[in-house]
């Protein structure tokens, strides 16, 4: 009968073992599971906070990038505007300088024409005077003082004036 004792089931021993197991479970739960769960929850919260911070930083970076791109675009537009304004001012100044140079050139040409006309008239007057002088001397020698010199010069001047008017009319 010994073999029956080995296989026998002792209910009190099973109940005590189960109670021991239950007590150990509660002790482990109280001492180990709760703190471990709390540590895991704290870590999860820390990780979630870091993800939230990273998301906020990414959103902030995206916003800063948009602001930067907007400012860069505005700066490009302003630079284009400044360039257009500078080109317009340069064109105005260039036109003003060219206009001024043309006016000066026209003034110089007018002055040169006026000077040339005066020189021409002066040269014609000198030529007339010399012709008058030569004619008077010639006539004086030829006529040997039959006509006075002043009358002779007046005749020659009127003759030269008529010749000059004919030349001006034919030009």
C-alpha positions in Angstrom: 0.0 0.0 0.0 2.7 2.1 -0.1 2.1 3.0 -3.6 -1.2 4.5 -2.8 0.3 7.1 -0.5 2.6 8.4 -3.1 -0.1 9.0 -5.4 -2.6 10.3 -2.9 -3.9 13.8 -3.0 -3.8 15.9 0.0 -6.3 18.6 -0.3 -5.0 20.6 2.6 -1.6 20.8 1.0 -3.0 21.9 -2.3 -5.0 24.6 -0.6 -2.0 25.8 1.3 0.1 25.8 -1.8 -2.6 27.8 -3.6 -2.8 30.2 -0.8 1.0 30.6 -0.8 0.9 31.1 -4.5 -1.9 33.7 -4.1 0.0 35.5 -1.3 3.2 35.5 -3.4 1.3 36.8 -6.4 -0.2 39.7 -4.3 3.2 40.5 -2.8 4.9 40.5 -6.2 2.0 42.5 -7.6 2.3 45.1 -4.8 6.0 45.2 -4.7 7.1 44.5 -8.2 4.3 45.0 -10.8 3.0 48.3 -9.6 6.5 50.0 -9.5 7.5 48.4 -12.8 4.2 49.5 -14.3 4.7 53.0 -13.0 8.3 53.1 -14.4 7.0 51.9 -17.8 4.2 54.5 -17.7 6.7 57.2 -16.8 9.0 56.2 -19.6 6.0 56.0 -22.1 5.0 59.5 -21.0 8.6 60.8 -21.4 8.7 59.2 -24.9 5.3 60.7 -25.8 6.5 64.1 -24.5 9.6 63.9 -26.6 7.6 63.0 -29.7 5.3 65.9 -29.0 8.3 68.3 -28.6 9.8 66.9 -31.8 6.5 67.5 -33.7 6.3 71.0 -32.3 9.9 71.6 -33.3 9.1 70.3 -36.8 6.0 72.5 -37.1 8.0 75.5 -35.9 10.8 74.7 -38.4 8.2 74.4 -41.2 6.7 77.7 -40.2 10.2 79.3 -40.0 10.9 77.9 -43.5 7.7 79.4 -44.9 8.5 82.7 -43.3 12.1 82.6 -44.7 10.8 81.7 -48.2 8.3 84.5 -48.0 10.9 87.0 -46.9 13.3 85.7 -49.6 10.5 86.1 -52.2 9.8 89.6 -50.9 13.5 90.5 -51.1 13.7 89.2 -54.6 10.7 91.3 -55.6 12.2 94.4 -53.9 15.5 93.8 -55.6 13.8 93.6 -59.0 11.9 96.8 -58.2 15.1 98.5 -57.2 16.8 97.3 -60.4 13.9 98.6 -62.5 14.0 101.9 -60.8 17.7 102.2 -61.2 17.4 101.3 -64.9 14.7 103.9 -65.4 16.7 106.6 -63.6 19.8 105.7 -65.7 17.8 105.8 -68.9 16.4 109.2 -67.9 19.9 110.5 -67.1 21.2 109.1 -70.3 18.5 110.7 -72.3 19.1 114.0 -70.5 22.9 113.8 -71.1 22.3 112.9 -74.8 19.8 115.8 -75.2 22.2 118.2 -73.5 25.0 117.1 -75.8 22.8 117.5 -78.8 21.8 121.0 -77.7 25.4 121.9 -77.2 26.4 120.5 -80.5 23.5 122.4 -82.2 24.7 125.6 -80.4 28.3 125.0 -81.5 27.1 124.4 -85.1 24.9 127.6 -85.1 27.8 129.6 -83.6 30.2 128.2 -86.2 27.7 129.1 -89.0 27.3 132.6 -87.6 31.0 133.0 -87.3 31.5 131.7 -90.8 28.9 134.1 -92.1 30.5 137.0 -90.3 33.9 136.0 -91.6 32.5 135.7 -95.1 30.9 139.2 -94.8 34.0 140.6 -93.4 36.1 139.0 -96.1 33.6 140.4 -98.8 33.9 143.8 -97.2 37.7 143.6 -97.2 37.7 142.5 -100.8 35.3 145.3 -101.8 37.4 147.8 -99.9 40.6 146.6 -101.6 39.0 146.5 -105.0 37.8 150.0 -104.4 41.2 151.2 -103.4 42.9 149.5 -106.3 40.2 150.8 -108.7 40.6 154.3 -107.3 44.3 154.3 -107.7 44.1 152.9 -111.2 41.4 155.4 -112.2 43.4 158.2 -110.6 46.4 157.3 -112.6 44.5 156.8 -115.8 42.3 159.9 -115.6 45.0 162.0 -114.0 42.7 163.6 -111.5 39.8 164.5 -113.7 37.3 163.0 -111.3 37.8 163.5 -107.6 38.6 160.4 -105.5 35.5 160.3 -103.3 33.1 160.4 -106.2 35.1 157.6 -107.9 34.9 155.4 -104.8 31.2 155.9 -104.5 30.8 154.8 -108.2 32.9 151.7 -107.6 31.2 150.8 -104.3 27.7 151.0 -106.0 29.0 148.8 -108.9 30.5 146.2 -106.5 27.2 146.2 -104.5 25.3 145.5 -107.6 27.6 142.7 -108.5 27.3 141.3 -104.9 23.5 141.4 -105.1 23.5 139.6 -108.4 25.8 136.9 -107.0 23.6 136.5 -103.9 20.4 136.2 -106.0 22.0 133.5 -108.2 23.2 131.5 -105.3 
